[in-house]
Amino acid sequence: MKDRAPIALSCGDPSGIGPELAPRARQVLGQDVPFFYIGDPAHLPPRTAVQMIDRADQALDVPADVLPVLPHPFAAPVEHGRPNPANAAAIIAAIARAVDLVQSGAASALCTLPINKKALKDGANFAFPGHTEFLSHLAGGAEAVMMLAAPSLRVVPVTIHIPLSQVPTALTAELLRRTITITHAALMRDFGLAAPRLAVAGLNPHAGEGGAMGRAELDLIIPVLQDLRAEGLQIAGPLPADTMFHARARAAYDAAICMYHDQALIPIKTIDFDGGVNVTLGLPFVRTSPDHGTAYDIAGRGLARADSLIAALRMAQDMAQKRGAHGHD
C-alpha cells in the first residue's frame, strides 16, 4: 500500500498501556493499515520486534510483523502505572511532532495513544483539557468537535469535560449550531455520507416534556434545529435521550448529537466498550484515538485489549482515504 502515507501513532503516556498496545495492533494489521510509532523504543514490551526509521515513508518498507518506530527520547525512566512528571514535556512533544508530520503530508492521519491530563499539567503546565483542545490549538485554532464512533453508533457531545452543573450555562445556541454543522460536514467529508441524518437529544428528561421539565428545548434547542432544517439538514429532535439508543432507533440516524459528556458516552460504551473510537472532527487533518484512558492499574501486565486501537487505526485509514477522494488531503 504505497499509494498513501502511513499513519502516525503518538506514544501517549508510556507509563500507561499505550506502548504495549502498539505491537499488538501491528501484529493484527500488518501492512494492511501501515502506521509507525513515535516514542522511545525502550518503553515497548520486551522482545518486541522493532525497526527504527528516520522518515515516515520508511514505515511502508518495514516487514508486516515488525513495528516501525520513529525514536523520540524521554528524559526520565518509566514505571508502569506511575506517571513521571519529568516525562510530561516529551509526551506533549511527541503529539506535536506527529501533527507536524500529518500537516506536512508525510503521514496520512494521526492516531493518539492515551494521555493523562493531570500528569501533563503537573509536569509541564499543560494548559488544555485534553487532546481535542490541544490539537485544535496546534491546527491554528480550528474549531474541533469530539465524536465517539463504533460500527453501530456515532455520538457527539456538545459540551464535554465540564461539571454537569455547568452544562446549562455552557450550552448556547451558537455552540449547538457549530457542533451540528461541523458534524454534518465531517460525515460527508470523512465518512462518505452524501446526506447525513442527525438525531439531537434534549437536555432534560423527556426532552423537557413541553416545558414541564425545563425550557432548554423550547428556548434554545428547537429554534436552532428549525434554522438548520431550513438550510437543508436532516435533523430529528430534540428527542428524549432514554429512547434514542436502542437498535431500532439507531437505525434512523447516522450520528446522535448529545448535550453533555455522559449522555453521549454511556450508550456507546455500553453498546461497544472495546470497539469505540474517539474521532476529532473539524481539524484540517484526520485524528482518531482509542476510546479508553491510560489504564494505569493494568499497565505492563499484559491484560489490556488492543481492539479499540485497532479500530482507531482502521478508521483513521478509512477517513483519510475518503477525505483524499473529496479533495481534502
N, C-alpha and C positions, 0 to 999 in steps of 0.2 A: 504494500500500500504506500507507494512513494509519490502518489499524486497529491498527498496532503501532508502538512507538517504534523509532528506528533503533539500530544497533549502534555502540558507542563503540570506536574503534580508537586505542589509545595508541601514540605515535610510537616508543617504544623508543630505542635509541642512534642518533641521527641521523648519526653517522659511519659507520654500517653501511649495509646495503642496505634497511632499512625504508622510508625516505622515497621511494625510487624504486619500491617495490612497490605502495604505496597508490594512486597514479594508475592503474597498470595494472589493479589489481583493480577500480577504479571503471569503467574502460572496458569491462571484461568483464561486470560485474554490473549496472551502471547502477542503476535503481531497483528491480530485482527483489530485491536484497538491500541495502536502504538502510543506509549507515553514514556516519560522519563521523570525520575525522582530528583528533586532539588533538596539536598540535605547532606548531612555528614554520614558517609558510609559506615562509620564506626557505630552509629546508632541502630543499624539494621540487625536483625536476628543473626546469631552465629550460623555460619555455613550458608549464608545467603549468597547465591551466585550473582556477582555484580560485574559490570564493565563501566569504567569511568569514561565520560565523554567530555569534550571541550565545547561542542556546539550542539544545539538541539537536533539538527538534522542527522547527526551521527546515530541517534537512537533508532533510526529506521534500519540500520545495518546490524544491530545487536541481535544475537540469537534469541528465539522466542522464549526460551527458558531461563534467560539471564536478564537481570534488572539493569537498565541503563541509569546511571547516576551522574548528575551534574554536581560535583562536590561543592558543598557550602559549609565553611568552617564554623564551629561553635566555640565559645570562649571557655566554657566550664564543663565538667563531667555531667553525665546524665544518669539519673537514678529512676528506675521505673516507679511511677506513682507519686513522685515528689518533684514538682516543678521547681526549677532553679532560676531565680530572678536574673542571674548573670547571663542566662541564655535568651532573655526576652528580646534583646536587640537583634540577635541572629534570626530568631523566628520571624520577626517583622520584616527583616531584610530579605529573607527567602521569599516571602509573599511579594514584596516589591520587585524582586528580581524576576519572578515568574510573570508578573504583569508586564514588565518591560519586554520580555520575550514574546508574549502574546501580542502586544501592541505593535511590535516590530514586524510581526508575521512569521517569526522563527518558530513559534508554537501556534497551533490551531485553536487552542482553548486552554482555559485554566481550570484545574481541579484542585481544591484545597483540602488538606487533611486538618483535623480539628485543632483549634487553639483554646486556651483558657484566658479569657479576657482579664480576670483579676491578676493572674500571674504576669501578663504583659504590662498591665498598669503598674503593678508593684515594681517590676524590674526595669521598665523603660518609659514610664509615664504615658502609656498607650492611651490616646485621647478618644478612642472610638468605642461604641457599644459592642461592636463585633466586626466580622469580616465584611458584611454588606456595606456598612458605612465607610470602612477603610478603603474598600475597592472603589466606591463612589468617589472618594477623595483622590485616589490615585488616577482615576479616569477624568480628572478635571472638574469634579463636582457634578457628574452625570446623575440624574435622578434615578435611583435604584429601588427596586421592589423585590421583596423576598417571596419566592414560590417554593412550596414543598410539593414534589411530584412523584407519583407512583403510577404503575400501569392502569389502575382503576380509579385514580383520583388525583386532581391537582387543586391545591388550595393556596390562597394568597391572603395573608393578614394585612389589614390596612394599618393598624398600629402594631408595634412589635414588642420590643424589650422595655416596656414601661409597666409600672404597677397598675393593677386593674382599676384602682381608684382614680387614676389619671386618664383612663380611656375616654370617658365622655367629653372631657375638655380637649384632648388631643385630636379627637375625631372631628374634622372640619369638612365642609363641602369641597374645598379646594383639594385637600388630601385624598378624599374619596374619589373625586373625579380623576385626579392624577394617577392614582393606583389602578383604577379601572382602565384608563386609556393606555397606560404602559403595558398592562397585562394583555389587553386586546391586541396591541401592536406586536408584542412578543409571541403570542400564539400564532400569528400569521407568519412572522419572520423566522422564528426559531423552531416552531413545531409544525409548520406547513399546513395550518388550518386556514382555508380560504374565507370562512365566515364563522368565527368563533362564537360559541354560545356560552354566556356567562350567567351564573346564578349568584345573587347577592343576599347575604344573610342580614337579618335585622340585628340591632344591638340588644334589644330587650327580649324577655321571654315572649313567645308567640308573636314575634315581630311587633311588639307594642300593643297588639290587640286593639287597633283603632284609637290609641291614645290612653287606654285604660291602664297600661303597664309602662308608660313612658312615651314621650313625644319625639324622640330622636328620629324615628321612622318618618313621621308626618312632617316634621320641620326641616329635616336635613337630608335623609337618605332618599325619600321618594322624589323630591324636586331634582336632585342630581340624576337619578335614573331616568326621569322623564326627559330631561335635557339630552342625555346621551342616546336614548331611544330615538329622539327626533333627529339625531345625527347619523342614524342608521345602525347603531349597535344592537345586537340581540341580547337582551338582558331580562332575566326573570327576577322578581323580588320587589321589596325585601321579603325574604322568606323566613319562617321560624327555623332556627338552627337545628332544633331537635328532630326535624323531619327532612333534612336536606341530604343526609349521608347514607341512607340505606340504598341497596343496589338499584332499585327501580328509579329512585330519584337521581342517582349519579348518572344514569344513562341519558338524562335530559340536558346535560351541560358538559362543557369542556373544562371549565375551571370554576371554582367557588371562591367568591370574594367574601372574606370574613372580617368582622370588626376588630377582633383582638387576637392575641397570640394563641391562647388555648382553644378558642373557638375553632381555629384552623388546624392546630397541630394534634389535638386529641383524636379527631376522627381519622386522620391519615396514619397516625402511629398505631391506632387500634386496628385499622384495616391491613396495613402492610408495614410492620415495625422495622423489618430488616431490609426492605427494598426501597424505602423512601429516599429521595434525592433533594437536596437543597439547591435551588437554582436562583441566581441573581438576574432579574430582568432589568432592562433599561440601560445596561452598560454597552460601551462600544466593542466589547469582546464577550465571548461566551465564558461563563463561570458556573461550575457546579461543585457540589461538596457532598460527602456522605451526611446523612441526616442523623448524626449522633455526635456526642462530645468526646473528650479525651479519655474517658473511662479509666481514670487512674486506678480504680480498685481492682481491675483485672489486667492492667498493663504488664506485659512481659510474661504472662502466664499461659499464653497460647490459647486463650479462651475466646478472644474477640473474633467476630464473624466479619468477613470481607464483603458480604452481599451488597451492602449499601455503597461501598466504594466502587465495586464492580459496576453497579447500576449507574453511579455518578459518572464514571469514565465512559460508559457506553452512551449515556445521554449527552455528554459533552461532545463526543464524536458526531452523534446524530444532529445535534443542534448546529455545530459548526458546518456540517455539510449542507444543511438546509439554509443557513444564513449565507453561505457561499453561493448557493444556487439562486438566491434572491439578490445577489449583488451587494452583500453587506459584509464582505470579508474585510 
